[in-house]
Each structure stands twice: as C-alpha cells, then as structure tokens.
Amino acid sequence: MTLHRRSLLYLALASLLWSASGIVIKTVDWSPLAIASVRGLFAAATVAFLGRKSLSPRPPSPAQIGLSLLLALLALATIFATKLTTAANAILLQYTAPVWVALLAPLFLGERTSPRDWLFIVLIFCGMALFFLDALSPEGMWGILVAAAGGAVYAGVILILRRMPDERRVAGTVYANALLALLGILAWRPPWPSAGDLLVLALAGIFQIGLAFYLFTLASRGVTALEMVLVTVLEPILNPLWVYLGIGELPGAWAVPGGIMVLGTVSLWGVHKARNSSRNLP
C-alpha cells in the first residue's frame, strides 16, 4: 500500500473514531472542562504509548507548543459547542476548516489556492449563514459561534502538522492532551459523574481521542492540507447520526440545508482537489 493510500485510510479511521464525540459529550452530565480533562488524561497516555519510539527528551519546539495549544483549544471548542447547541451544528460548522486552510496554505505551505477554490469557499460561507436562521437561544447562538471558531482552530492544527517534522508530531499531541488534563483538574467537582460515565470518558480518551489523533498525525505526512480536512468529512455525517440514535436529538430546520450545502461543497471540492493531489504530495 502506498503512503498516500495508507494516509487516506488512517484519516478515514480517525474520522470514524471522532464521530463518537457528540454522543459522549451529550450523555455525560459533567462540566465541559472536566470532560476535556479526563479524556485528555487517557488520550495523553495512549498517544505516548503508541508513539513512544518517536518521543525524545528534547524540550518542546515552538511548533510543538503551538500545536499543543491549538489542539487543546480545538477539543475545548468542540465540547463547549456540543454542550451549547446541537451536535450537528457543532460538528458541521467545524468543517468550515477548508476555508481557512485555503486562505492560509499558500502563505504557510506554498500550496496554491486556485480561482475554483474560491468559488467553493463562497458556497461554504453561504451554507454557514443558514445555521444562523434557526430560532436559537442565546446559549445556542454562542454554541454556533464557538463551533465556527473551532473551524479556524482546526485549520491551524492542520497547517502546523504539515510543516512539523514527523518525529515531533506525536510529542505535540501528547503535550496537548496533557495540557487539557492539567487545565481541567480544577473543574473536577460535584456533582460527580457516575462510574459508568467515567468509564465512557476513559474509553473515549483512549480510542476516540488518543488513537484517533495518533492516526491523524501519522496520516499528515502523506496527504495535502486540504485532503486532511476533506477526507475526514465522514465525521460530521456520522456524529449527528449517533446522537440521534442515542438521545433523539435532531438539528434545526435551517441547519439541515446548511449542513448539506457545507458537506456537499466540501465533498465536491475534495473530488476536484484529488485529481491534482499527487503532484502536491511531499
């Protein structure tokens, strides 16, 4: 199997694992920061174990510090947005990341953004606008804004990963989850979650965060920045489905066409980029 195909497979598996985040966050009755902390604790241990051969005692580089901060922000944005609005809104708006990648990739990576890319960007922004037409509570509106900001943070993660040497990517992911674990300790307070909820958070940290991010970092060496976003479009499709099957939550009326427009545009964009991706691969 070629590096490119193996990287695409890793991305697909990572997105499948990530898609469980919505149902975990919605069903565990605890503060968002505490949830992030417990998941981060188990995720850091998992990534450190899986990537132990690439870890070194060297102090973290500026890129690793930036990656860990952005990954921590991304995790917090996802959890807070999912708590404040529907899981569909939270995850679909995060997939506006291709817009930010297209805007910044020419500057940071030298990956050209074509005139046709800008057409797709405009269509994605139109889809985003539909989310704000739903009748939302103030908390729901904040959830949408946090989710949209998460898309920009996600793009930053991708851009840093693409520029970072292979041996430093795993350590950056470990630092990020360790940072989340430490930040959230202050939020470990009553009302305490049940033993079952704690087990769910532990398993989520190991598989849904730890293993998924490890696969994501491995995949980053064999695909372009835009492919890293486009292939993982499986996550926003499955995430609301698991939440609906688990607790019966449905997205708003305008979020449905908005989500279809965002995901449809991202998918078409992915087909367009895939035709020219081989010449851009490292």
Protein Blocks (a to p, Z undefined) as FASTA:
>chain_A
ZZklmmmmmmmmmmmmmmmmmmmmmmmgcdfklmmmmmmmmmmmmmmmmmmmmgcfbdcd
fklmmmmmmmmmmmmmmmmmmmmmcfklmmmmmmmmmmmmmmmmmmmnopacdfklmmmm
mmmmmmmmmmmmpccdfklmmmmmmmmmmmmmmmmmmmmmmmpcfklmmmmmmmmmmmmm
mmmmmmmccddddfklmmmmmmmmmmmmmmmmmmmmmmmmmccfklmmmmmmmmmmmmmm
mmmmmnopacdfklmmmmmmmmmmmmmmmmmmmmmmmmmpZZ
